[in-house]
């Protein structure tokens, strides 16, 4: 409980804490099942490690048939491998389709080529829906990624010179997030009425006369060493592990679990016409598997964490963001 001198924890912090608690409880339960199996000697240990349910053995469908989902993503990862494994143990066959792009996962979903996608936060989704007249909808929350300001040549924020060129994402949702982070770091001020999609035109103060260079968010890590850039603003988890760049290397880190970052919660997304597919509930259960949390922590170094936000909260926020996005068209 928060003391009188401490603010109440945000919904995001509470969601992360509750998720860890549930996964720890599951690990304890699995341990107890295994211990009982060793004593009794007649239990099938493989089923215990996979959850031990008849549903996992017979399939997740109401008639015992296995379910399946084809999900578009913008990259391959070991995290996805863990989800595939956990889902398979629950009777759900998941195929991740890497389209190496941030537009195609939504256009392919809208066209019916895939059942859903797993790559975007609700702010990005709201802009896509508003621009294209679509009604793609969240099924459940997945992760949030910590963002920050990084530099290949500078060791301190104060070292960023006047007129420095700063790379920010070119898409409206992530570009706006980058500007908010630069504002939090003290480099600029944004108009109070800019909303969730601020652009450089909404900057009211820029004392260092920084130049903002829009680049596709997925390619910013590859531009990190560009000598013409003093810094980049991007998600910590976007860097390739081979680059060896972690949160510790950031000149400034955003507090990803602050309540203001609700729009940046990543979600599993479906079309409205397949929103009631029972496979989504099974997939959500797979995301709660401790193996998935372990794979994510190993892959992201803690820069990306699982969050479980109420679906009504997500969809209500999406509706609000879609109105703002439509107004900005």
C-alpha atoms as one frame of an Amber mdcrd trajectory, in Angstrom:
protein
   0.000   0.000   0.000   1.279   3.463  -0.841   2.225   5.677   2.096   0.789
   9.214   2.339   4.034  10.518   0.812   4.062   8.058  -2.074   1.792   8.075
  -5.156  -0.410   5.039  -5.680   1.202   2.571  -8.113   0.061   2.925 -11.707
  -2.157   0.294 -13.313   0.822  -0.772 -15.421   3.039  -1.372 -12.371   0.238
  -3.286 -10.681  -0.305  -5.379 -13.828   3.378  -6.302 -14.011   3.507  -7.175
 -10.305   0.328  -9.269 -10.502   1.600 -11.083 -13.581   4.841 -12.024 -11.851
   2.867 -13.179  -8.819   0.617 -15.421 -10.953   3.603 -16.938 -12.757   5.363
 -17.613  -9.451   2.235 -19.321  -8.121   2.096 -21.472 -11.264   5.718 -22.488
 -10.790   4.968 -23.511  -7.182   1.925 -25.517  -8.292   3.919 -27.298 -10.990
   6.611 -28.097  -8.453   4.038 -29.586  -6.112   2.574 -31.719  -8.908   5.999
 -33.064  -9.807   6.797 -33.802  -6.153   3.514 -35.691  -5.766   4.262 -37.655
  -8.921   7.609 -38.744  -7.538   5.927 -39.985  -4.350   2.996 -41.757  -5.982
   5.010 -43.008  -8.939   2.082 -43.478 -11.295   1.597 -40.007 -12.786   2.585
 -38.968 -16.298   5.299 -36.382 -15.623   5.298 -34.993 -19.146   1.709 -33.851
 -18.719   2.551 -32.300 -15.351   5.316 -30.162 -16.838   2.985 -29.038 -19.638
   0.164 -28.071 -17.317  -1.193 -31.559 -16.736  -4.686 -30.933 -18.113  -6.790
 -33.256 -20.206  -7.469 -30.262 -22.431  -3.785 -30.026 -23.284  -3.708 -33.706
 -24.253  -6.969 -33.758 -26.206  -6.897 -30.278 -27.712  -8.318 -26.912 -26.745
 -11.500 -27.024 -28.850 -14.878 -27.821 -27.341 -14.942 -31.131 -29.184 -11.360
 -32.029 -28.311  -9.964 -30.786 -31.655  -6.786 -28.726 -31.720  -7.114 -25.034
 -32.462  -4.814 -22.947 -34.629  -3.853 -19.305 -35.171  -1.725 -17.638 -37.836
  -0.241 -14.388 -36.547   1.662 -11.725 -38.482   4.748 -10.255 -36.796   7.529
  -7.924 -37.875  10.454 -10.008 -36.615  11.425 -13.479 -35.437  12.461 -14.123
 -31.840  13.092 -16.783 -29.230  10.238 -15.208 -27.287   7.878 -16.327 -30.060
   9.348 -19.833 -29.923   8.419 -20.034 -26.240   4.855 -18.917 -27.023   4.541
 -21.572 -29.744   5.734 -24.224 -27.288   3.438 -23.119 -24.463   0.436 -22.840
 -26.789   1.070 -26.274 -28.298   0.947 -27.798 -24.822  -2.510 -26.241 -24.415
  -3.839 -27.635 -27.690  -3.250 -24.528 -29.803  -0.997 -24.514 -32.863   0.464
 -21.030 -33.431   2.275 -19.965 -36.582   4.102 -16.620 -36.550   4.461 -15.118
 -40.032   7.311 -12.593 -40.264   6.479  -9.898 -42.818   9.455  -7.680 -41.853
   7.383  -4.512 -41.959   5.165  -2.362 -39.723   2.361  -1.879 -42.230   1.793
  -5.355 -43.646   0.839  -7.044 -40.347  -2.286  -4.880 -40.269  -3.071  -4.871
 -43.986  -2.637  -8.652 -44.152  -4.925  -9.042 -41.139  -7.570  -6.763 -42.633
  -7.386  -8.751 -45.886  -7.902 -12.040 -44.042  -4.481 -13.531 -44.861  -3.775
 -14.075 -41.153  -5.948 -14.508 -38.064  -4.250 -11.800 -36.028  -0.998 -10.009
 -35.367   1.425  -9.390 -32.530   3.672  -6.388 -33.083   1.991  -3.084 -32.174
   0.790  -0.922 -29.329  -2.719   0.489 -29.213  -1.622   3.988 -30.231  -0.172
   2.638 -33.480  -3.318   0.528 -34.002  -5.561   3.543 -33.469  -3.759   5.474
 -36.191  -4.015   2.549 -38.637  -7.735   2.100 -37.982  -8.414   5.823 -38.368
  -6.392   6.130 -41.592  -7.846   3.028 -43.222 -11.402   2.860 -41.898 -10.733
  -0.499 -40.238 -12.003  -1.909 -36.944  -9.118  -4.169 -35.923  -9.475  -4.840
 -32.218  -7.255  -5.897 -29.288  -7.707  -9.344 -27.796  -5.394  -8.914 -24.803
  -2.295  -7.016 -23.753   1.149  -8.546 -24.110   4.205  -6.383 -23.383   5.508
  -2.858 -23.034   9.012  -1.849 -24.108  11.171   0.708 -22.345  12.349   3.592
 -24.523  15.232   5.973 -24.120  17.773   8.338 -25.664  20.953   6.648 -26.883
  24.185   7.933 -28.384  27.144   6.186 -29.974  29.509   9.077 -29.241  28.248
  10.933 -26.163  28.177   9.843 -22.523  25.878  12.472 -21.057  22.731  14.360
 -21.977  24.491  17.665 -21.336  27.010  16.781 -24.044  24.368  16.915 -26.786
  25.370  20.085 -28.673  23.298  22.921 -30.056  21.886  22.035 -33.453  22.371
  18.292 -32.862  20.574  15.902 -35.186  18.360  13.441 -33.275  16.776  10.424
 -34.974  13.136   9.764 -34.074  10.625   7.292 -35.562   8.848   8.530 -38.665
   5.402   7.073 -37.866   3.046   9.424 -35.967   2.543   7.266 -32.876   6.171
   6.397 -32.136   7.450   9.757 -33.363   5.166  11.416 -30.837   6.437   9.108
 -28.113  10.005  10.127 -28.935   9.110  13.824 -28.673   7.481  13.244 -25.281
  10.661  11.517 -24.103  12.805  14.428 -25.310  10.448  16.743 -23.444  10.800
  14.658 -20.270  14.581  14.879 -20.677  14.347  18.668 -20.706  15.224  19.344
 -24.340  11.936  20.805 -25.531   8.390  21.746 -24.648   5.269  20.517 -26.436
   1.996  22.401 -26.683  -0.536  21.330 -24.055  -3.178  20.711 -26.725  -0.945
  18.492 -28.890  -2.732  15.342 -27.741  -1.260  11.843 -28.120   0.163  12.482
 -31.599   2.487  15.484 -31.279   4.674  16.448 -34.240   7.597  18.822 -34.512
   5.033  21.511 -35.352   3.704  21.197 -31.785   7.076  22.068 -30.234   6.814
  25.416 -28.450  10.368  25.556 -27.113  13.591  24.037 -28.479  16.452  25.960
 -26.823  19.215  23.886 -28.419  17.649  24.113 -31.866  17.743  20.339 -32.182
  17.056  18.899 -35.632  14.760  15.892 -35.675  15.475  13.230 -38.307  12.492
  10.922 -38.995  13.531   7.316 -39.666  11.551   4.071 -39.702  11.554   2.895
 -36.084  12.699  -0.613 -37.006  15.827   0.750 -38.719  16.881   3.308 -36.096
  19.158   0.798 -34.320  21.018   0.278 -37.612  21.519   4.069 -37.841  22.865
   4.230 -34.284  26.484   4.609 -35.445  25.722   7.220 -38.111  28.281   9.990
 -37.396  25.798  12.649 -38.504  23.488  11.755 -35.588  24.228  12.864 -32.053
  21.577  10.570 -30.591  18.574   8.380 -31.362  15.295   7.891 -29.494  14.023
   4.320 -29.668  12.947   1.298 -27.641  15.777  -0.446 -25.819  14.523  -3.802
 -27.035  14.809  -2.709 -30.670  18.585  -3.076 -30.664  19.984  -6.339 -31.981
  21.502  -8.363 -29.112  24.740  -8.454 -31.112  25.023  -4.674 -30.656  25.321
  -5.174 -26.911  23.248  -2.077 -26.127  21.148  -2.245 -22.964  19.212   0.116
 -20.715  22.470   0.851 -18.899  23.762   2.552 -22.067  20.902   5.047 -22.296
  21.552   8.720 -21.709  17.939   8.956 -20.554  15.311   6.268 -19.892  11.561
   6.731 -19.985   9.526   5.216 -17.147   7.619   2.704 -19.263   5.295   1.728
 -16.394   4.052   5.255 -15.779   0.287   5.568 -16.319   0.864   7.974 -19.229
   2.322   5.094 -21.213  -0.938   3.111 -21.427  -1.172   3.942 -25.177   2.113
   2.088 -25.706   0.889  -1.263 -24.396   1.408  -3.908 -27.067  -1.559  -6.105
 -27.885  -2.656  -9.186 -29.791  -5.005  -7.894 -32.498  -7.783  -9.580 -34.489
 -10.481  -8.563 -36.922 -13.919  -7.880 -35.495 -15.336 -10.890 -37.378 -13.063
 -13.391 -35.621 -12.869 -11.671 -32.238 -14.897 -14.468 -30.597 -12.623 -17.319
 -31.700 -11.971 -19.464 -28.581  -8.331 -19.747 -29.640  -7.631 -16.227 -28.319
  -8.312 -17.269 -24.729  -5.913 -20.187 -25.105  -3.250 -17.918 -26.588  -3.608
 -15.553 -23.638  -3.098 -18.503 -21.316   0.078 -19.394 -23.236   1.444 -15.874
 -22.740   1.059 -16.387 -18.975   3.310 -19.458 -19.063   6.515 -18.990 -16.993
   8.592 -20.188 -19.958   7.368 -17.218 -21.976   8.319 -14.728 -19.252  11.746
 -16.353 -18.947  12.359 -16.180 -22.704  11.305 -12.526 -22.835  13.553 -11.573
 -19.925  16.504 -13.350 -21.508  15.903 -11.806 -24.913  15.230  -8.225 -23.824
  17.426  -7.984 -20.757  14.424  -6.728 -18.808  13.764  -3.827 -21.214  10.438
  -5.399 -22.242   7.993  -6.809 -19.696   4.697  -8.687 -19.835   1.617  -6.738
 -18.775  -1.980  -7.839 -18.277  -4.402  -4.935 -18.700  -8.185  -5.362 -18.583
  -9.537  -5.725 -22.129 -12.302  -3.177 -21.548  -9.662  -0.643 -20.514  -7.666
  -1.355 -23.666 -10.631  -1.090 -26.003 -11.928   2.075 -24.355  -8.502   3.678
 -24.675  -8.295   2.551 -28.296 -11.646   4.205 -29.046 -10.435   7.474 -27.509
  -7.182   7.321 -29.480  -9.008   6.589 -32.722 -11.029   9.780 -32.285  -7.814
  11.756 -31.789  -6.165  10.065 -34.769  -9.168  10.792 -36.992  -9.075  14.437
 -35.937  -5.422  14.609 -37.014  -6.084  13.264 -40.527
